[in-house]
Amino acid sequence: MRKMVIVSGLLVSSLSVIAADIPKNADNFDNLMANSILPVYASKAGQAAGDIQMIIKMTIHQQTYEILLADNPTAKSFVEQLPLTLIMKELNGNEKFADLPHALPARQIKPGILQEGELMLYGRQTLVLFYEAFQTSYSYTSIGKVIAPENLIRVVGDKNIEVHFSQ
């Protein structure tokens, strides 16, 4: 019996030492995880600990842009189709569009004003990249927004373009 008490005591002590090396709270774990997947996720200054946002890349004519994705099922389903290369057609002097290989879930709204760099879904299968701000009465589902769209209008030009999306 005395051996069983000693063995039990040693087991409890060993488990305590092992547990001391495990992060004490979710913040440490989230920080560890966020750092391990930095190319895909980024924390924004002032966000709550553990609150991360997904970022993907869009390449046009060897110019790479980062797109901050919306937190919705449409954006998540779009990421599942990546990597993806599309020929996007010019339309109206303010947007490029292309049909996706697979339909996405949609929850359309009428945004009123679209900003430069917005990536939207029209219907359930048409991807639209807006490169100039304008007012609209059409309905779209948000996928994301180019983080720094300042020279986007110059890069996309007024012709059809090849666009590569990746993680």
BELQUI-V817862 format. One record per pair of residues at least 4 apart in sequence whose ideal C-beta (glycine too) atoms are under 8 Angstrom apart, sorted by sequence separation. I is the first residue (numbers start at 1). GAP is how many residues later the second one is. D is the distance in whole Angstrom. If there is no record, write none. Layout:
[[I	GAP	D] [I	GAP	D]]
This chain:
[[1	4	7] [2	4	7] [3	4	6] [4	4	6] [5	4	6] [6	4	6] [7	4	6] [8	4	6] [9	4	6] [10	4	6] [11	4	6] [12	4	6] [13	4	7] [14	4	6] [15	4	6] [16	4	7] [17	4	8] [18	4	8] [24	4	6] [25	4	7] [26	4	6] [27	4	6] [28	4	6] [29	4	6] [30	4	6] [31	4	6] [32	4	7] [33	4	7] [34	4	7] [37	4	5] [38	4	7] [43	4	6] [47	4	4] [59	4	7] [70	4	7] [71	4	7] [72	4	7] [73	4	6] [74	4	6] [75	4	7] [76	4	7] [77	4	7] [78	4	7] [91	4	5] [100	4	7] [114	4	5] [121	4	8] [122	4	4] [130	4	8] [145	4	8] [151	4	6] [152	4	6] [157	4	7] [23	5	3] [47	5	8] [59	5	5] [60	5	7] [70	5	5] [90	5	8] [91	5	7] [121	5	7] [122	5	8] [156	5	6] [23	6	5] [47	6	8] [58	6	7] [59	6	8] [69	6	4] [90	6	6] [91	6	6] [114	6	7] [121	6	6] [122	6	5] [146	6	6] [34	7	6] [44	7	8] [57	7	5] [58	7	5] [69	7	8] [89	7	7] [111	7	8] [120	7	8] [121	7	7] [43	8	7] [57	8	7] [58	8	8] [88	8	4] [89	8	6] [119	8	7] [120	8	5] [23	9	7] [34	9	6] [43	9	6] [44	9	6] [57	9	6] [58	9	5] [69	9	8] [88	9	6] [89	9	7] [119	9	7] [42	10	7] [43	10	8] [56	10	8] [57	10	7] [69	10	7] [88	10	4] [119	10	6] [120	10	7] [41	11	4] [42	11	6] [55	11	5] [56	11	5] [87	11	6] [118	11	8] [119	11	8] [41	12	7] [55	12	7] [86	12	4] [117	12	8] [118	12	5] [128	12	7] [41	13	6] [42	13	5] [55	13	6] [56	13	6] [117	13	7] [40	14	6] [41	14	7] [54	14	8] [55	14	7] [86	14	8] [116	14	6] [117	14	7] [40	15	7] [53	15	6] [54	15	4] [106	15	6] [115	15	7] [116	15	6] [34	16	8] [40	16	8] [53	16	7] [84	16	8] [114	16	5] [116	16	6] [122	16	7] [127	16	7] [84	17	8] [104	17	6] [106	17	7] [116	17	5] [31	18	7] [34	18	6] [53	18	7] [106	18	5] [115	18	5] [122	18	6] [131	18	7] [30	19	6] [81	19	7] [105	19	8] [114	19	6] [121	19	6] [30	20	4] [81	20	6] [104	20	6] [113	20	7] [114	20	6] [120	20	4] [121	20	4] [54	21	7] [81	21	6] [103	21	4] [104	21	7] [113	21	7] [114	21	8] [120	21	7] [121	21	8] [131	21	5] [132	21	6] [27	22	4] [30	22	8] [78	22	8] [103	22	5] [113	22	5] [114	22	6] [120	22	6] [121	22	6] [131	22	5] [26	23	8] [27	23	6] [56	23	6] [102	23	7] [112	23	7] [113	23	7] [119	23	8] [120	23	6] [26	24	6] [112	24	7] [118	24	7] [119	24	5] [54	25	7] [97	25	7] [100	25	5] [111	25	7] [119	25	5] [131	25	5] [56	26	7] [78	26	6] [99	26	5] [100	26	7] [110	26	8] [114	26	8] [118	26	8] [119	26	7] [77	27	5] [99	27	6] [100	27	5] [110	27	7] [118	27	5] [119	27	7] [129	27	8] [77	28	6] [98	28	7] [99	28	8] [110	28	7] [117	28	5] [118	28	8] [97	29	6] [98	29	5] [110	29	5] [111	29	6] [117	29	3] [74	30	5] [97	30	7] [109	30	6] [115	30	7] [116	30	8] [117	30	8] [74	31	6] [97	31	5] [108	31	4] [109	31	7] [111	31	8] [73	32	5] [74	32	6] [96	32	7] [97	32	8] [108	32	6] [109	32	7] [117	32	3] [74	33	7] [95	33	5] [96	33	5] [108	33	5] [109	33	8] [116	33	5] [73	34	8] [95	34	7] [107	34	5] [129	34	7] [72	35	7] [95	35	5] [96	35	7] [106	35	5] [117	35	6] [94	36	6] [95	36	7] [116	36	6] [94	37	7] [95	37	8] [104	37	8] [116	37	7] [94	38	4] [88	39	8] [93	39	7] [94	39	8] [94	40	5] [86	41	7] [88	41	6] [78	43	8] [74	47	6] [78	49	8] [65	52	8] [67	52	6] [96	60	6] [58	61	8] [96	64	8] [78	65	5] [93	65	7] [96	65	6] [98	65	8] [74	67	5] [75	67	8] [96	67	7] [74	68	7] [75	68	5] [90	68	6] [72	69	7] [74	69	6] [75	69	6] [90	69	6] [72	70	7] [90	70	6] [58	71	8] [89	71	5] [90	71	8] [70	72	4] [88	72	7] [70	73	6] [87	73	6] [88	73	5] [69	74	7] [70	74	5] [87	74	7] [88	74	8] [69	75	4] [70	75	8] [87	75	6] [88	75	5] [67	76	8] [68	76	6] [86	76	7] [87	76	8] [67	77	4] [68	77	6] [85	77	6] [86	77	5] [67	78	7] [85	78	7] [67	79	6] [68	79	6] [85	79	5] [86	79	8] [66	80	7] [67	80	7] [84	80	7] [85	80	8] [65	81	5] [66	81	5] [83	81	7] [84	81	5] [65	82	7] [66	82	7] [83	82	7] [84	82	8] [65	83	7] [82	83	5] [83	83	4] [65	84	7] [82	84	6] [83	84	7] [82	85	6] [65	87	7] [78	87	8] [56	88	7] [58	88	7] [63	88	8] [79	88	7] [55	92	8] [63	92	5] [61	94	6] [60	95	5] [60	96	6] [67	98	8] [61	100	7] [60	101	6] [60	102	8] [60	103	5] [59	104	7] [60	104	8] [58	105	6] [59	105	4] [58	106	7] [59	106	8] [58	107	5] [59	107	7] [57	108	7] [56	109	6] [57	109	5] [56	110	7] [57	110	7] [56	111	6] [40	127	5] [39	128	7]]
